[in-house]
Amino acid sequence: MKILRIFGLIGLVIYTIFLMMACGRGPENDSTSNEF
């Protein structure tokens, strides 16, 4: 059971990092579009 909890925590961390990177790329694309 402890192993499942560890994998669950790792999954949440990876999921949150993926969301942060996706949100980080959004503003960058908007700034580049405004430059043109």
N, C-alpha and C positions, 0 to 999 in steps of 0.2 A: 504493500500500500504506500509506503514511503516513496518508492521509486515512481509511482504514478503521480504523486504530489510534486516531486522534483520535475518530472517531464511537464506537468501542467504549468509550473512556475516558469520554466524555460519557454514554453509556448507563449505564455502571456508576455514575457519580455520581448521575444522576437516579434510578436504581433504589435506591441506598442511601438517598437523601433521602426517597424514597417510603416505604421501610420505616421510617425513623426517625419520620416523621410518623404512620404507622399505629400504631407502638408508642406514640408520645406520646399519641395520642387514647385508647388503651386505658385507661391508669390514670385519666385524667380522667373517663371514663364510669363507672369503678368508684367513684370518690370521690363522684360525684353520686348514684349509686344508694345508697351507704351513708348519705348525708344523709337520704334519705327514711325 
